[in-house]
Amino acid sequence: MVEAVETMDGWYSLHDFRTIDWTSWKLASEEDRQEAIHSLQQMLTKWEEVEAAKNGSHALYNIVGQKADLMFMFLRPTTNELAAIENELNKSKMGEFLIPAHSYFSIVELSKYRPYKEEHPELIPEIAQRLKPILPKWEHVCFYPMDRRRHGDENWYTLEKDVRGKLLYEHSMTGRKYAGKVSQIITGSIGLDDWEWGVTLFAHDPLQFKKIVYEMRFDEVSSRYGEFGEFFVGNYLAKEQLSAFFKI
């Protein structure tokens, strides 16, 4: 039988996409709008305290295009904490003006394709930091889900483990060219959501998303075995920018 690869798993991840009900927002009183903005600022402050204690992380982006207006990304140790955040947002004053557009549930993942001397490599500080990362608050984000192809002779899950490892290593070499330009977090979602992995990219220049994805498409692991879902691209939205963003 083909050998499955063991994964190291970190914090659970939720990408929560919302559309703003601008019509209701415009019809609301100035008092209600300010209360809504304040409620979101209070939640962001609470999430910042969690992040400072290294018990999770978060980021907020304004999505470009009509797929959504906002993307909240949360990382937490448990699914209960993610559900609590989602419920808190729904019940908040700001939640009255937010319409769910899309969501993606997964878990930060690293694969053990290369051997480790340590019995528990997930405890190595460098690896532990990658499994429980603090999300970079870079200017731009790109999120997309993906699968590995399972059609005929192009079936990722019939390849031997060493062959898969070699293809992924070559793929990683392409990604290293973009060190400092693109930061990447891979989250596994097999058994958790409709796709198998989620890819979240952060960049200072959004053009780098096009460049890295285009170049990686020529790697065999993508050209032969990659299937991709919708792409969501957004601009960082800081807590201090909320009043200006929601101003009518």
C-alpha positions as CSV (number, residue, x, y, z in Angstrom):
1,M,0.0,0.0,0.0
2,V,1.1,3.6,-0.6
3,E,2.3,5.1,2.6
4,A,0.5,8.1,4.0
5,V,2.6,11.0,5.4
6,E,2.3,12.0,9.0
7,T,1.4,15.6,9.7
8,M,2.3,18.0,12.5
9,D,-0.8,20.0,13.5
10,G,-1.0,23.3,15.3
11,W,-3.7,25.9,15.8
12,Y,-7.2,25.6,14.3
13,S,-7.9,28.2,11.6
14,L,-11.1,29.9,10.5
15,H,-11.4,32.2,7.5
16,D,-14.6,34.1,8.0
17,F,-15.8,36.2,5.1
18,R,-18.5,38.8,5.5
19,T,-20.5,41.1,3.2
20,I,-21.5,44.5,4.7
21,D,-25.2,45.4,4.4
22,W,-24.5,48.9,3.2
23,T,-28.2,49.7,2.7
24,S,-29.0,49.0,6.3
25,W,-25.8,50.8,7.4
26,K,-26.8,54.0,5.6
27,L,-30.3,53.8,7.1
28,A,-29.0,53.3,10.6
29,S,-28.7,56.3,12.9
30,E,-25.3,57.8,13.6
31,E,-25.5,56.5,17.1
32,D,-26.1,52.9,16.0
33,R,-23.2,53.1,13.5
34,Q,-20.8,54.4,16.1
35,E,-22.0,51.7,18.5
36,A,-21.3,49.1,15.8
37,I,-17.8,50.4,15.1
38,H,-17.0,50.5,18.8
39,S,-18.2,46.9,19.2
40,L,-15.8,45.8,16.5
41,Q,-12.9,47.8,17.9
42,Q,-13.6,46.3,21.4
43,M,-13.4,42.8,19.9
44,L,-10.2,43.6,18.0
45,T,-8.7,44.8,21.3
46,K,-9.7,41.6,23.0
47,W,-8.1,39.5,20.1
48,E,-5.0,41.6,20.3
49,E,-4.6,40.7,24.0
50,V,-5.0,37.0,23.1
51,E,-2.3,37.4,20.5
52,A,0.0,39.2,22.9
53,A,-0.3,36.3,25.2
54,K,0.5,34.0,22.3
55,N,-2.8,32.1,22.7
56,G,-3.9,32.7,19.2
57,S,-3.8,35.2,16.3
58,H,-6.0,37.1,14.0
59,A,-6.1,39.5,11.0
60,L,-8.7,41.6,9.3
61,Y,-8.7,42.4,5.5
62,N,-10.9,44.4,3.2
63,I,-11.6,42.0,0.2
64,V,-11.2,43.4,-3.3
65,G,-14.2,42.5,-5.6
66,Q,-17.7,41.3,-5.0
67,K,-17.0,37.9,-3.3
68,A,-17.0,39.6,0.1
69,D,-16.2,42.8,1.9
70,L,-14.2,41.6,4.9
71,M,-12.1,38.6,5.7
72,F,-11.4,37.8,9.3
73,M,-8.8,35.1,9.9
74,F,-8.5,33.5,13.3
75,L,-6.1,31.0,14.8
76,R,-7.0,29.3,18.1
77,P,-5.9,26.2,20.0
78,T,-9.5,24.7,20.0
79,T,-12.5,24.6,17.8
80,N,-14.6,25.8,20.7
81,E,-12.7,29.1,20.8
82,L,-13.2,29.6,17.1
83,A,-17.0,29.0,17.5
84,A,-17.1,31.4,20.4
85,I,-15.4,34.1,18.3
86,E,-17.9,33.5,15.4
87,N,-20.8,33.7,17.8
88,E,-19.5,36.8,19.5
89,L,-19.2,38.5,16.1
90,N,-22.7,37.5,15.1
91,K,-24.2,38.8,18.4
92,S,-22.3,42.1,18.3
93,K,-23.8,45.4,17.2
94,M,-21.5,45.2,14.1
95,G,-22.9,41.7,13.4
96,E,-26.3,43.3,12.7
97,F,-24.7,44.7,9.5
98,L,-22.6,41.7,8.4
99,I,-23.9,39.0,6.1
100,P,-22.0,35.7,6.0
101,A,-20.4,35.3,2.5
102,H,-18.1,32.3,2.9
103,S,-16.0,30.5,5.4
104,Y,-13.1,28.0,5.6
105,F,-12.2,25.8,8.5
106,S,-8.8,24.1,8.7
107,I,-5.8,23.6,10.9
108,V,-2.2,24.8,10.5
109,E,-0.2,21.9,9.1
110,L,3.3,20.7,8.4
111,S,4.1,17.4,6.7
112,K,6.8,15.0,7.8
113,Y,8.2,14.2,4.4
114,R,11.8,14.6,5.6
115,P,13.1,12.6,8.5
116,Y,13.7,14.2,11.9
117,K,16.2,13.1,14.5
118,E,13.9,14.3,17.2
119,E,11.1,12.0,18.4
120,H,8.8,15.0,18.7
121,P,9.9,17.5,16.0
122,E,6.8,19.6,16.7
123,L,8.5,20.7,19.9
124,I,11.5,22.2,18.1
125,P,11.1,26.0,18.7
126,E,11.3,26.9,15.0
127,I,8.7,24.3,14.0
128,A,6.5,25.1,17.0
129,Q,6.5,28.7,15.9
130,R,5.3,27.7,12.4
131,L,2.5,25.5,13.8
132,K,1.3,28.3,16.1
133,P,2.1,31.4,14.1
134,I,1.4,35.1,14.8
135,L,-0.2,36.2,11.5
136,P,1.8,38.9,9.8
137,K,-0.1,42.2,9.5
138,W,1.3,42.8,6.0
139,E,-0.5,45.1,3.6
140,H,-2.2,42.4,1.4
141,V,-3.6,38.9,1.7
142,C,-4.4,36.1,-0.8
143,F,-6.4,33.1,0.2
144,Y,-7.4,30.0,-1.8
145,P,-8.3,26.4,-1.2
146,M,-6.8,23.5,-3.2
147,D,-6.9,19.7,-3.7
148,R,-4.5,17.1,-5.0
149,R,-5.8,15.6,-8.3
150,R,-7.1,12.0,-8.2
151,H,-7.9,11.3,-11.9
152,G,-6.5,8.2,-13.7
153,D,-2.7,8.3,-14.0
154,E,-2.6,11.7,-12.3
155,N,-3.5,10.5,-8.9
156,W,-1.5,12.1,-6.1
157,Y,-2.6,9.4,-3.6
158,T,-1.2,6.6,-5.7
159,L,2.3,8.1,-5.7
160,E,4.9,6.6,-3.4
161,K,5.9,8.7,-0.4
162,D,9.4,9.5,-1.6
163,V,8.1,10.6,-5.0
164,R,5.6,13.0,-3.3
165,G,8.3,14.3,-1.0
166,K,10.6,15.0,-3.9
167,L,7.9,16.9,-5.8
168,L,7.0,19.0,-2.8
169,Y,10.7,19.8,-2.1
170,E,11.1,21.1,-5.7
171,H,7.9,23.1,-5.2
172,S,9.3,24.6,-1.9
173,M,12.5,25.7,-3.8
174,T,10.3,27.9,-6.0
175,G,8.6,29.4,-3.0
176,R,12.0,30.2,-1.4
177,K,12.7,32.7,-4.2
178,Y,10.0,34.9,-2.7
179,A,11.4,34.9,0.9
180,G,10.7,38.4,2.3
181,K,8.2,39.1,-0.4
182,V,5.6,36.5,0.4
183,S,4.8,34.8,3.7
184,Q,2.8,31.6,3.5
185,I,0.7,29.6,5.9
186,I,-0.7,26.2,4.8
187,T,-3.7,24.8,6.7
188,G,-5.0,21.2,6.3
189,S,-8.7,20.7,5.8
190,I,-9.1,17.0,4.9
191,G,-12.2,15.9,6.8
192,L,-12.8,19.5,8.0
193,D,-14.0,21.4,4.9
194,D,-14.8,20.9,1.2
195,W,-11.2,21.2,0.0
196,E,-8.0,19.5,1.2
197,W,-5.8,22.5,2.0
198,G,-6.1,26.2,2.4
199,V,-3.3,28.5,1.3
200,T,-3.0,32.0,2.9
201,L,-0.3,34.3,1.4
202,F,0.7,37.7,2.8
203,A,2.6,40.3,0.8
204,H,3.7,43.9,0.8
205,D,3.0,44.1,-2.9
206,P,-0.1,42.3,-4.3
207,L,1.7,41.7,-7.6
208,Q,3.8,39.1,-5.8
209,F,0.7,36.9,-5.5
210,K,0.4,36.7,-9.3
211,K,4.1,36.1,-9.7
212,I,4.5,33.3,-7.1
213,V,1.3,31.5,-8.1
214,Y,2.1,31.7,-11.8
215,E,5.7,30.4,-11.3
216,M,4.5,27.6,-9.0
217,R,2.0,26.4,-11.6
218,F,4.9,25.2,-13.7
219,D,6.1,22.9,-10.9
220,E,5.0,19.3,-11.5
221,V,3.3,19.1,-8.2
222,S,0.9,21.8,-9.4
223,S,0.8,21.3,-13.1
224,R,0.0,17.6,-12.8
225,Y,-1.6,17.2,-9.4
226,G,-3.0,20.6,-8.4
227,E,-6.7,21.7,-8.3
228,F,-7.6,25.2,-7.1
229,G,-10.7,26.9,-5.8
230,E,-11.7,30.6,-5.6
231,F,-9.1,33.2,-4.8
232,F,-9.8,36.0,-2.3
233,V,-7.4,39.0,-2.3
234,G,-7.6,41.9,0.2
235,N,-6.0,44.9,1.8
236,Y,-5.1,45.1,5.5
237,L,-7.7,46.9,7.7
238,A,-6.3,48.2,10.9
239,K,-8.4,48.9,14.0
240,E,-7.5,52.6,13.6
241,Q,-8.9,52.6,10.1
242,L,-12.4,51.4,11.0
243,S,-14.0,54.7,11.5
244,A,-12.8,56.0,8.1
245,F,-13.7,52.7,6.4
246,F,-17.3,52.8,7.6
247,K,-17.8,56.5,7.3
248,I,-20.9,57.5,5.2
